[in-house]
Amino acid sequence: MSNPLKVVDISKPIADISGPLLEAAQLQGFLFVDGHDFSQNEVDALFGLSKQFFTETPADVKSRYAIQSNNIGYTHFTNEQLDPLKARDFKEAYNFGNLNFKTGDFNVDDATFNNRPHTAEDHENPVPEVFDAQRDLISQTVKKLHATAMRILQVMSQGLEVENPDFFTQRHRPDQASGCVFRMLRYPLTRDDKVDNEGCDTTIRAGAHTDYGSLTLLFQREGQQGLQLQTGDTQSQNWDEVPFVRSQYEGRAPPLVVNFGDLLSYWTAGVLKSTLHRVKFAPGETRERDRYSIVFFVHPEHATKLVPVPSKLVAENSQGKTPPTITAAEHLQERLRATYASN
């Protein structure tokens, strides 16, 4: 399978990679990022932990950790509908949230995380036992993912010629409340390629959608592809497969699949592209084994006001139009309400 995406090595000097990164963000909204700091052993351990939770934890135990309004917890099959015009998504997932990237803490109780007195609407966010036993692995992972995302945003600042090169990173500080989520997903083996009795097309595992936040970073496994991105105009509806590619570095995990989200597109007046994508398996392809992916969704601090990024490129693209100013938290809540609307 040919690779339709650029591969950018973020360990190289910013001046050498800001142009290719910006070009990928403008034309496709997706790219591969190599030169990250994850070993193959680390990523193998994460996928092993994910498989342990989804396949060895009884359904009634998983249901005790059902996803809450703060986007933390377990979502069962057909819980989500990313594409409102299609069937519900046939997958299960667990979201870690209320993340502190300075300490590595996760699922912090709402009051502590938001630095305010406890209220009746707050959640305690208990952690399933299998994850509690691997706190160090999860903590180190989320800290490294945040550091990787900040490197990408630093490079993007230079590509956009933002007046303040720390503009993005100053709004994604590691110890401030944000909507960042670390997510494990399982797309289970199915025996039939059809619409099941819950109205779910089992070849579509995540309906066509764009992501909500700044960036999304994805680990995928060899032989477990299925991610597709829409190319060309929206009417042609061409879908390109995102292949598995190997790192150029010995012992390193494969390059991360990175895409730019709606919030960053909104923030840059559309200079950066938020591309429609989905997870779809070809008929017969789903019958051999389950598929797993691990994703990190990056969001700015909740209080961040989404005023236009101070960049000449953004100013030119906006053509003098200023969109309504909303906060990052408001932007996220609006999208979450749409995703879980019928639950």
N, C-alpha and C positions, 0 to 999 in steps of 0.2 A: 504494500500500500504506500503510495507517495505521500509526502508530508506537505500539506498546504500552508503550514504555519512557519513563521520565523523562529529560529532558536537564538536566544540572546543569553550570553554568559555574563551574569551580573557580578562576577568576581573581577572583571576587567575594569579599567579606569572609566569613570562616568563619561568623560569626553568622548570615548570611543564607542559607547553604546547608547547614548541618549538619542541619537538620530534614528537608529534601527528600532529602538523601543517605541518612540513616538510614531514612526511610520506604521508599525504593527497595530498600535492602538487606534490610529486614524482609519486605516484601511480595513482591518479585520476585527479589531477588538479582542483578539486572542493571540497568544504566542506561547512558546515553550521557554521556560527559564532554567538554564543550567548554571553551574557555578554556585549553587546553594550549599548549605552546610549539613545536609542530611545524608547519613550513610545508608546503604542498603539494609544493613542489619536493623537499624532503628525503624525504618519503614516496614520491614517484615514483622517486627514486633508489634507495631500498631495494627497491621492487618490481622495478625493473630489474635490480638485483644478484641478487635471488632467482631471477628468470627465467633470467638468464645461467648461474647455477650448475646449476639443474635441467635446462635444455634443451641446454646446450653442453658440459657435463662428461660424458665417457664413463662408462658404468655401471661399468666396472672401476676407474676412478679414484675414483668416489664410494664404491665398496665398500671402498677402502683406509681410509676414514674412518668405518667402521661404528660405530654407537653402542656405548658401553662401559657398564660397570656404574655409572659416575659420571654417566650421563645426558647425555653429550656425544658428538656425532657424527651420522652420517647414518642415517636409517631408511628402508628401501626399502618398496615396496608390500606390504601385508599383514603388515608387521612387528609392527604393534600391533593389540590387540583391546581397545578401551575398554569395550565392552559384552560381557561374557562370555557372554551368552545369544544373541548375534548373530554374523554373519560378521565376518571380520577387515576392518580399515579400508583402503580403497583410496586411498592417498595416499602421498606421500613427504615427508620433512622433514629439516631440519638443525638441530641444537640447539647453540647456543653456551652454554657454562657456565663454572664457576669464574670468575665475573665480579667485578671490582673496580671499583666505581662511583666511587671517588675518582680513580683513574688512567685508567679506561676500558679497562683490560686485560681480555682474554677468553681462554678456553681455557688459563689458567695451569696449569702442571703441578701435579699433586695435592699433592706434598710442599710446594711453595712456598705454594700456596693455603691449605693447612691448617696452615702454620707448624710443620712437624715434619720429622724426618729422613725420607729416602726409604726406601720399603719395596718389596718385590718386587711387591706388588699395585697400586702406583701407576701412573698413566697420564701420558704426556707431553702428550697432547692436541694433536697437530699440526693446523694450520689449512689447509684447501684453498687452493690458489693464488689462485683468484678472490676469495676473502674476504681473504686476506693483502694483496692489492693495494688493498683498500679499508678498511684498518684504521681510518683516521680517521673515516670515515662510520659504521662499526659502533660505534666507541668513543663518539662523540658521541651516538649514538642510545641506547645502553644507559645512559649517564649521565643523559640527559634523561628516559628512561622511569622510572628509579629516582626521580628528583626528583618526577615526576608522581605516582608511587605514594605517595611520602611525603606529598605534599600531601593526597591522598585519605585517607590514614590519620590525618593530623592533624585533618581535618574530622570523620572518624568518631569520633575520641576525644571531641570536643566533643559530638557527637550522642549518644553513649553516656553522657555525663557521667562519663567516667573521671577518677578522682581526680588522676592525673598526666597532663596533656595530651600529654606526650611518651612515654607508655607504649609505643605501637606503634613509633614511630620509633627509640626507644632500643634496640629489639630487631630493627631492620632497618638497622643501621649500614652505610654504604657500603663500608667496607674490611674487613669481617669475613666469614668463610666462611659461605656459605648455599647453599641449593638453587635459587636464582634461575636461570631459563633464558630466553634470548632465542631464539625459534624462527621459522624460515621454513618455510612449507608450500606444497606444490603438489598440487592435486587435478586429475589429468590428464583431458584430453578422452577420452571413451569413445564407441564406436560403437553399443553396445547397452545397453539398460537391463534388466539381468538378473543372475542369479548366474553368475559366470564359472567357469572350470574349477578355480580355487583355492578355490571356496566363498565368494566375496566378492560381495555385492550391490553393484553398481557405482553405485546411486543413494545408498547410505549411505556417506559418505566418512569420517565419524568417528562411531562408535556412541554411543548415549546414555550419558552419563557426567556426573559432577561433577568439578570441578578440584581438585587436591590442596592447594594452598597458601593464602596469604592473599588475594591478588587476582590477577586475570588482566586484562591490557590488550591489546586487539586492534585492529589496523588492518585494515579491509576496503576493497575497491575497488568503485566504482560498477558495477552490472551483474554483480557477482560475489558475490551474496549466497548463502545456503544455510544459514546458522546459524539453528537453531530452538531455542526454550526451551519446556520443559514447563510448562503452566499448569493450574490447578485441582488436584484430588487425583491421586494416582498411578494410580488405577483408571480415571479418565476419559481419561487420556493425550491431552489436547489439546496440540497443538504450535503455537506462535505463531512466525511468521517475524520475524526481526530485520531491519528494512529498512535501506537506506542513507539517511543523512541528511547534510545539508551543515552546515558551520560557519557561524555568524553573522558570523565575522570574515573580511574580505577576505584572500585568499592563504593562509589557514590550512588545514591538512589537516582532513578530516572529523572529527567527534567520535569519540573512542575508545569502543569497546564495552568496558565494565568489568563483570566479575562477581566475586562473592565466593566463596572456595573453602572446602573442607571444613575446613581447619585453622582458619580464622577463625571458622567456624561452631562448631567444637568448642571453641575458645578462649572463645567468648562464650555457651556453654551453649545454642546454637541460636537466640540472638536474631537473629543475621545469617544469612540464608538462602543455602545453597549449592544452586543450582538445577540440575536435570537438563537437559542440552542435548545437541545433536547437530548434525552437518552432513549435510544430505540435499538432494538435487536432485530436482526433479520429473521424471517421464519425459520424455525428449526434451531436457531443459534442459542436459544435459551435453555435447551434441554439437557446440557451436559453438567453444568455446575452453577452454583450461585455466583453472583458478581458483587464485588465490594468496591467502594470508593471512599476516600477520606478527603474532606473539604474544609477549607478555612475561609470564612466570609469576613471581609474587613470593612469596618464602618468607622467614621470619625466619632469623636466624642459627642455625646448626646446633645450638648448645648451648642454645637457648632452651627453657626448661621451660614446657610448656603448662598452667600453672595458671590458674584462672578469672581473667578480666580484672576488675580492681577497679572495678566499676561497679554501681550500684544495680539497673539494668535486668537485668544479668547475674545478680546474686544472686537477684532475684525469679524469674527464669526457671528457674534451676537447682533451685528448691524444696528447697534444702538438700542436694542430691545433688552429690557431688564425683567427677568421672570420674577414672580412673587418670592419673597424671602421666607423660607421655612427653615426649621432646624433639622439636623440629622435625625433626631429622635422622631419628629413628626413624619418625616419622609419614610422611615422604616415602619412605623405603626400603620401608616396608610397601606403599605404593600402587604403587611402581614394580615391585616383585616381581609384583604381580597383573597389571599391564599387559603385561609381557613374559614371563609365566609359561611359555608353551609354546614359546619360541624356544630 
